[in-house]
Amino acid sequence: MPRPKRRRKVFRPPLISGFLPFGSSAGSSGGISLLYEEFEAMRLADYEGLPQQEAAGRMEVSRPTFSRIYDLARQKLAKALVEGLALTIEGGNILFDEDWFRCNNCHTAFSPPGKSSFVVCPVCRSSDLSDIRKSGRESVPDMLPRPAIHQTGFCVCSRCGLKVSHQAGIPCRSLVCPVCSTPMIREHHPVIP
């Protein structure tokens, strides 16, 4: 009997839930599912440019395991590009440091500060949410296109730490934290040389 897979540590969920090929109808030719840990491996190795040993350490897996996850992610991405398939980012055996939710109405990803039994979306105030952390999977019933909201990074409350996915064209400072009424600020990350 094989031993159970260890949970892979993921920094945060991706800003989007997938991609549709330009010029094709949604779901007409099938799709490929990229797991959260595969997305994280590509983010660490290709986007942040980390060596595999360091990236494996961040995901709390061995270097050979990281290499297998990374190779599978690249194969899936290549297949989706070459064959014009829809790509969905979901599922996997993952672990976050914080609770992460995605609003099913406005598709905003957010991490509420502290532990609360009742959570609402800080943008649209909806309670129709997907708990990304517990299931490792978002509820994406089919490959219907989502609203054309371009999300880049996160807006953060400097007082309580609430994180909300940033939407292009809407300054973070125009948002007010629904928890503590403090203006939100843009989350900044170190520049990668």
C-alpha positions as CSV (number, residue, x, y, z in Angstrom):
1,M,0.0,0.0,0.0
2,P,1.5,3.4,-1.0
3,R,2.0,6.0,1.7
4,P,-0.4,9.0,1.5
5,K,0.8,12.1,-0.4
6,R,2.1,14.9,1.8
7,R,0.2,18.2,1.4
8,R,2.0,20.7,-0.8
9,K,2.4,24.2,0.6
10,V,1.0,27.0,-1.7
11,F,1.6,30.6,-0.9
12,R,-1.9,31.8,-2.1
13,P,-4.4,30.8,-4.7
14,P,-4.0,32.0,-8.2
15,L,-5.7,35.3,-9.2
16,I,-7.7,33.5,-11.9
17,S,-9.3,30.1,-12.2
18,G,-8.2,29.3,-15.7
19,F,-7.8,30.3,-19.3
20,L,-9.8,29.9,-22.4
21,P,-8.1,29.8,-25.9
22,F,-8.8,32.9,-28.0
23,G,-11.0,32.2,-30.9
24,S,-12.7,29.1,-29.7
25,S,-15.9,28.4,-28.0
26,A,-15.8,27.6,-24.3
27,G,-15.4,23.9,-23.6
28,S,-16.0,22.8,-27.2
29,S,-12.7,20.9,-27.5
30,G,-12.3,19.8,-23.8
31,G,-9.9,21.1,-21.2
32,I,-7.0,20.4,-19.0
33,S,-6.9,20.7,-15.2
34,L,-3.8,22.2,-13.7
35,L,-3.5,21.5,-10.0
36,Y,-2.7,24.2,-7.5
37,E,0.6,22.6,-6.6
38,E,1.5,22.5,-10.3
39,F,0.6,26.2,-10.7
40,E,2.7,27.0,-7.6
41,A,5.7,25.0,-9.0
42,M,5.6,27.0,-12.2
43,R,5.2,30.3,-10.2
44,L,8.2,29.6,-8.1
45,A,10.5,28.2,-10.8
46,D,9.5,30.3,-13.9
47,Y,8.0,33.5,-12.5
48,E,10.2,34.0,-9.4
49,G,13.2,32.2,-11.0
50,L,14.1,30.2,-7.9
51,P,16.3,27.2,-8.2
52,Q,14.4,23.9,-7.8
53,Q,16.0,23.2,-4.3
54,E,14.8,26.5,-2.9
55,A,11.4,26.2,-4.6
56,A,11.0,22.7,-3.2
57,G,11.8,24.0,0.3
58,R,9.0,26.7,0.0
59,M,6.5,24.0,-1.0
60,E,7.8,21.7,1.8
61,V,8.5,18.8,-0.6
62,S,11.7,17.1,-1.7
63,R,13.6,18.3,-4.8
64,P,12.7,15.2,-6.8
65,T,9.1,15.6,-6.0
66,F,9.2,19.3,-6.9
67,S,10.8,18.3,-10.2
68,R,8.0,15.8,-11.0
69,I,5.3,18.4,-10.1
70,Y,7.0,21.0,-12.3
71,D,7.5,18.7,-15.3
72,L,3.9,17.6,-15.2
73,A,2.7,21.3,-15.0
74,R,4.8,22.2,-18.1
75,Q,3.5,19.2,-20.0
76,K,-0.1,20.2,-19.2
77,L,0.5,23.8,-20.2
78,A,2.2,22.8,-23.4
79,K,-0.7,20.4,-24.3
80,A,-3.3,23.2,-23.6
81,L,-1.4,25.7,-25.8
82,V,-0.7,23.3,-28.7
83,E,-4.1,21.7,-28.8
84,G,-6.1,24.9,-28.0
85,L,-7.7,23.4,-24.9
86,A,-9.2,25.4,-22.0
87,L,-7.1,25.3,-18.8
88,T,-8.7,25.2,-15.4
89,I,-6.6,25.8,-12.2
90,E,-8.2,23.8,-9.4
91,G,-7.8,20.9,-6.9
92,G,-4.8,19.2,-5.5
93,N,-3.4,18.2,-2.1
94,I,-2.5,21.6,-0.8
95,L,-2.0,23.6,2.3
96,F,-2.2,27.4,2.8
97,D,-1.0,29.4,5.8
98,E,-4.3,31.3,5.9
99,D,-7.9,30.7,5.1
100,W,-8.7,31.7,1.4
101,F,-12.1,32.2,-0.1
102,R,-13.4,33.1,-3.6
103,C,-16.6,34.9,-4.1
104,N,-18.9,33.0,-6.5
105,N,-20.6,36.3,-7.5
106,C,-17.7,38.7,-8.3
107,H,-14.8,36.1,-8.3
108,T,-12.7,38.0,-5.9
109,A,-10.2,35.9,-3.9
110,F,-9.6,37.1,-0.3
111,S,-8.2,36.1,3.0
112,P,-10.2,37.4,6.0
113,P,-8.2,38.5,9.1
114,G,-8.5,36.3,12.1
115,K,-10.9,33.4,12.5
116,S,-14.5,34.1,11.8
117,S,-17.4,31.7,11.6
118,F,-19.4,34.0,9.2
119,V,-17.5,35.5,6.3
120,V,-18.8,37.7,3.5
121,C,-17.1,39.0,0.4
122,P,-15.4,42.4,1.2
123,V,-16.2,43.7,-2.4
124,C,-19.8,42.7,-3.1
125,R,-20.9,41.6,0.4
126,S,-22.1,38.2,-0.9
127,S,-22.1,35.2,1.3
128,D,-21.9,32.8,-1.7
129,L,-18.3,31.8,-1.2
130,S,-16.0,28.8,-2.1
131,D,-13.6,27.8,0.7
132,I,-10.4,27.2,-1.3
133,R,-8.3,26.1,1.7
134,K,-10.5,23.2,2.9
135,S,-11.3,21.6,-0.4
136,G,-8.3,22.6,-2.4
137,R,-10.8,23.0,-5.2
138,E,-13.0,25.9,-6.3
139,S,-16.5,25.3,-7.5
140,V,-16.2,25.7,-11.2
141,P,-19.3,23.9,-12.6
142,D,-18.2,24.2,-16.2
143,M,-15.9,26.2,-18.4
144,L,-18.2,29.1,-19.0
145,P,-16.3,32.4,-19.3
146,R,-16.1,34.5,-16.2
147,P,-16.5,38.2,-16.2
148,A,-13.7,40.1,-17.9
149,I,-12.1,41.4,-14.7
150,H,-8.3,41.7,-14.9
151,Q,-6.9,41.0,-11.5
152,T,-3.3,41.8,-10.7
153,G,-2.0,41.3,-7.2
154,F,-3.8,42.0,-3.9
155,C,-5.1,45.0,-1.9
156,V,-4.4,44.7,1.8
157,C,-5.7,46.4,5.0
158,S,-2.8,47.8,6.9
159,R,-4.6,47.5,10.2
160,C,-6.3,44.1,10.3
161,G,-4.6,42.3,7.4
162,L,-7.6,41.5,5.1
163,K,-6.4,40.6,1.6
164,V,-8.6,41.1,-1.5
165,S,-7.6,40.4,-5.1
166,H,-6.8,43.7,-6.9
167,Q,-8.9,44.6,-9.9
168,A,-7.2,46.6,-12.6
169,G,-8.6,50.1,-12.9
170,I,-9.8,50.3,-9.3
171,P,-7.3,51.8,-7.0
172,C,-6.8,49.9,-3.7
173,R,-7.0,53.2,-1.8
174,S,-10.6,53.6,-3.0
175,L,-11.6,50.4,-1.2
176,V,-12.4,50.5,2.5
177,C,-11.9,47.5,4.7
178,P,-15.3,46.1,5.7
179,V,-13.9,44.8,8.9
180,C,-12.2,47.8,10.4
181,S,-13.1,50.7,8.0
182,T,-9.4,51.4,7.1
183,P,-8.5,52.4,3.5
184,M,-6.9,49.5,1.7
185,I,-3.3,49.7,0.2
186,R,-1.6,47.8,-2.6
187,E,0.4,44.8,-1.5
188,H,4.0,45.0,-2.8
189,H,6.5,42.3,-3.3
190,P,10.2,42.5,-3.8
191,V,11.3,43.0,-7.4
192,I,12.9,39.9,-8.9
193,P,16.2,40.7,-10.7
